[in-house]
């Protein structure tokens, strides 16, 4: 998807739809990102799963890694699973019972999904799996609906292939002493976060709270390195960052309240005993979130120090502030340099990307759009058609190269 002369008009339209408060804070966020990059600083992104995939944000993050804008990513195991299968794909959804699938294993609604694949990819998978071509033919011929969704996952055969690949990637990760995510990047498409990061030698890590997801992929990721090593690697990545951007993610305890974080977390004793720690103080923390309570908590803290006061007095924050607190709101609201961007990530991310790269003189080859817009629908089609599933042979070739440099 080549950036054209209409992109600035589209991005401006997304900006104009934001609230005035969000526009002001977004401009400040861009200024912080640009200033950090100009002084040689690093930007780390913390992403959740579903919305980031469907809005093209993970694909945009891959582009920003490739262009040297982003220097680290934390994500969920579900995102890793979907990127192994190509990010987004088309599936045909049918009644699984009519196909002879046992209702005891079918999800709610008795839906069974068949991945729409090219003959070339069917040939590749046929070499890797004992493929049930009859099931695929019957499934595609059955009445149902064809949709674009997060790739692999529940669809046959890509979901099954991804689970099987996870075991192989896990074995190689254990052998090499590396995180699953890094090995997975060796065979991933360059338009995925793990693929782009592997090429640029940028860390991508699944946070501990987001390990359980993506089926067997999540288990393989969790088992590939210890929790302590994962938290240490996460702390090292966060410590290197000047700016941290949180994108549609619910579970950020490891960032705000982690075992190695000393400013809003519990890292004091780890540091006391000589372990490597990180500190959010003086880092810019940007959070993109639809929850208006995030801005309310942030405003309360700045108006009356209400959040910090509750903590200092040992009182429940929810009762003192009247806000239904999510865990991550506490550290975020108290951090002096945090910036809440309340709005749709599908609209906010292309604005950040465009304004940042324009200011730095960097030209993008891809930019995301809100999925509900015509540009967003074209973007999703492009991702389905362009971003390819994991290439097992590429991983093996990279493994040979890696071993020669050990």
Residue pairs with C-beta under 8 A, 6 or more apart in sequence:
1 365
1 366
1 367
1 378
1 379
1 382
1 386
2 365
3 363
3 364
3 365
3 366
3 367
7 354
7 367
8 354
10 350
10 369
10 373
10 375
11 350
11 351
11 354
11 355
11 367
14 347
14 348
14 350
14 351
14 370
15 23
15 26
15 351
17 347
18 26
18 343
18 347
18 348
19 342
19 343
21 295
21 342
22 341
22 342
22 343
22 348
25 339
25 340
25 341
26 341
26 348
26 351
26 352
27 355
28 339
29 245
29 284
29 286
29 339
29 341
29 352
30 351
30 352
30 355
30 356
30 359
32 243
32 284
32 286
32 339
33 43
33 69
33 243
33 245
33 286
33 352
33 356
34 356
34 359
34 360
35 41
36 42
36 43
36 242
36 243
36 284
37 43
37 69
37 356
37 360
38 360
39 242
41 241
41 242
41 243
42 71
42 72
42 240
42 241
42 242
42 243
43 69
43 70
43 71
43 72
43 241
43 242
43 243
43 244
43 245
44 70
44 71
44 72
44 73
44 74
44 237
44 238
44 240
44 241
44 243
44 244
44 245
45 61
45 70
45 72
45 73
45 74
45 244
45 245
45 246
45 247
46 73
46 74
46 75
46 207
46 244
46 245
46 246
46 247
46 249
46 252
46 255
47 57
47 58
47 61
47 73
47 74
47 75
47 76
47 79
47 193
47 247
47 248
47 249
48 75
48 76
48 210
48 247
48 248
48 249
48 250
48 251
49 75
49 76
49 78
49 79
49 82
49 150
49 210
49 213
50 78
50 150
51 57
51 248
51 345
51 346
52 58
52 61
52 75
52 79
52 247
52 248
52 345
53 79
53 82
53 87
53 88
53 150
54 88
54 150
54 371
54 380
55 344
55 345
55 346
55 349
55 368
55 370
55 371
55 376
56 346
56 368
56 369
56 371
56 376
56 379
56 380
56 383
57 247
57 248
57 345
57 346
57 349
57 368
58 75
58 79
58 83
58 87
58 192
58 193
59 87
59 191
59 192
59 366
59 368
59 383
59 387
60 349
60 350
60 353
60 366
60 367
60 368
61 70
61 73
61 193
62 190
62 191
62 192
62 193
62 195
62 196
62 197
63 191
63 196
63 353
63 364
63 365
63 366
63 367
64 70
64 353
64 357
64 364
65 71
65 73
65 193
65 196
65 197
65 200
65 202
66 190
66 196
66 199
66 200
67 357
67 362
67 364
68 200
68 362
69 353
69 356
69 357
69 360
69 362
70 202
71 202
71 240
71 241
72 202
72 203
72 204
72 205
72 237
72 240
72 241
73 193
73 197
73 202
73 203
73 204
73 205
74 204
74 205
74 206
74 207
74 210
74 234
74 237
74 254
74 255
75 193
75 204
75 205
75 206
75 207
75 210
76 206
76 207
76 210
76 213
76 214
76 249
77 206
77 210
77 211
77 212
77 213
77 214
77 217
77 218
77 221
77 222
78 150
78 210
78 213
78 214
78 217
78 218
79 193
79 214
80 180
80 181
80 184
80 194
80 206
80 214
80 217
80 221
81 152
81 153
81 162
81 166
81 213
81 214
81 215
81 217
81 218
82 88
82 150
82 151
82 152
82 153
82 214
83 151
83 184
83 188
83 189
83 192
83 193
83 194
83 195
84 152
84 162
84 165
84 166
84 184
84 188
84 194
84 217
84 389
84 390
85 151
85 152
85 153
85 158
85 159
85 161
85 162
85 389
85 390
86 151
86 152
86 158
86 189
86 192
86 384
86 387
86 388
86 389
86 390
87 150
87 151
87 189
87 191
87 192
87 383
87 387
88 148
88 149
88 150
88 151
88 380
88 383
88 384
88 387
89 115
89 116
89 148
89 149
89 151
89 152
89 155
89 158
89 384
90 115
90 116
90 146
90 147
90 148
90 384
91 113
91 114
91 115
91 116
91 146
91 147
91 149
91 155
92 113
92 114
92 116
92 139
92 140
92 142
92 144
92 145
92 146
93 111
93 112
93 113
93 144
93 145
93 146
93 147
94 111
94 112
94 113
94 114
94 139
94 142
94 143
94 144
95 110
95 111
95 112
95 142
95 144
96 103
96 106
96 110
96 111
96 112
97 103
97 106
97 110
98 142
99 112
99 135
99 138
99 139
99 142
101 112
103 110
106 112
107 154
112 139
112 156
113 154
113 155
113 156
113 159
114 135
114 136
114 139
114 140
114 155
114 156
115 152
115 155
115 156
115 157
115 158
115 159
116 140
116 146
117 125
117 157
117 158
121 389
122 131
122 136
125 131
125 157
125 158
125 161
128 161
128 164
128 392
129 157
129 160
129 161
129 164
131 157
132 156
132 157
135 156
136 156
136 157
139 156
148 380
148 381
148 384
151 158
151 389
152 158
152 159
152 161
152 162
152 389
153 159
153 162
153 214
153 215
158 389
159 215
161 389
162 215
162 216
162 217
162 390
163 215
163 216
163 217
165 390
165 392
166 180
166 216
166 217
166 219
166 220
167 216
167 220
168 392
169 180
169 183
169 184
169 220
169 395
170 180
170 220
170 223
170 224
172 183
172 395
172 399
173 179
173 180
173 182
173 183
173 220
173 224
173 225
174 223
174 224
176 183
176 399
176 402
178 224
178 225
179 205
179 221
179 224
179 225
179 230
179 233
180 217
180 220
180 221
180 224
180 225
181 194
181 204
181 205
181 206
181 221
182 194
182 198
182 203
182 204
183 224
183 395
183 399
184 194
184 390
184 395
185 192
185 194
185 195
185 197
185 198
185 199
185 204
186 198
186 394
186 395
186 398
186 399
186 402
187 390
187 391
187 392
187 393
187 394
187 395
187 396
187 398
188 194
188 195
188 198
188 390
188 391
189 195
189 387
189 388
189 389
189 390
189 391
190 196
190 199
191 366
191 383
191 386
191 387
192 387
193 204
194 204
196 202
197 203
197 204
198 398
203 233
203 237
205 230
205 233
205 234
205 237
206 218
206 221
206 222
206 230
207 230
207 234
207 251
207 252
207 254
207 255
208 227
208 230
208 231
208 234
208 254
209 251
209 252
209 253
209 254
210 249
210 251
211 218
211 221
211 222
212 218
212 222
214 221
225 233
231 254
231 258
231 259
231 260
232 260
232 275
232 276
234 254
234 255
234 258
234 260
235 258
235 260
235 261
235 267
235 276
235 277
235 278
236 276
236 278
238 244
238 255
238 261
238 278
238 280
239 276
239 277
239 278
239 279
241 283
242 283
242 284
243 283
243 284
243 285
243 286
244 255
244 280
244 283
244 284
244 285
244 286
245 286
245 287
245 288
245 352
246 252
246 255
246 285
246 286
246 287
246 288
246 289
246 328
246 332
247 288
247 345
247 349
248 288
248 289
248 290
248 345
249 328
250 326
250 328
251 327
251 328
252 327
252 328
252 331
252 332
253 327
253 328
255 261
255 280
255 328
255 331
256 264
256 265
256 280
256 327
256 328
256 330
256 331
256 332
257 264
257 265
257 266
257 327
257 330
257 331
258 265
258 266
258 267
258 278
259 265
259 266
259 267
259 270
260 267
260 270
260 271
260 275
260 276
260 277
260 278
261 267
261 277
261 278
261 279
261 280
262 268
262 271
262 277
262 278
262 279
263 279
263 280
263 281
263 335
264 280
264 330
264 331
264 334
264 335
265 280
265 331
267 277
267 278
267 279
270 277
271 277
280 331
280 335
281 335
281 336
282 337
283 335
283 337
284 337
284 338
284 339
285 332
285 335
285 337
285 338
285 339
286 338
286 339
286 341
287 294
287 328
287 332
287 338
287 339
287 340
287 341
288 341
288 343
288 345
288 348
288 349
289 340
289 341
289 342
290 342
290 343
290 344
291 326
291 342
292 342
293 323
293 324
293 325
293 326
293 329
294 329
294 332
294 333
294 340
294 342
295 340
295 342
296 321
296 323
297 307
297 321
297 323
297 325
297 329
297 330
297 332
297 333
298 332
298 333
298 338
298 340
300 306
300 307
300 321
300 323
300 333
301 307
301 308
301 333
301 334
306 320
306 321
307 317
307 321
307 329
307 330
307 333
307 334
308 334
309 320
310 316
310 317
310 320
310 321
311 317
311 330
311 334
317 323
317 325
317 330
318 324
318 325
323 329
332 338
332 340
341 348
344 370
346 368
346 369
346 370
346 371
346 372
346 376
347 370
349 368
350 367
350 368
350 369
353 364
353 367
353 368
354 364
354 367
356 362
357 363
357 364
368 376
368 379
369 375
369 376
369 378
369 379
370 376
371 377
371 379
371 380
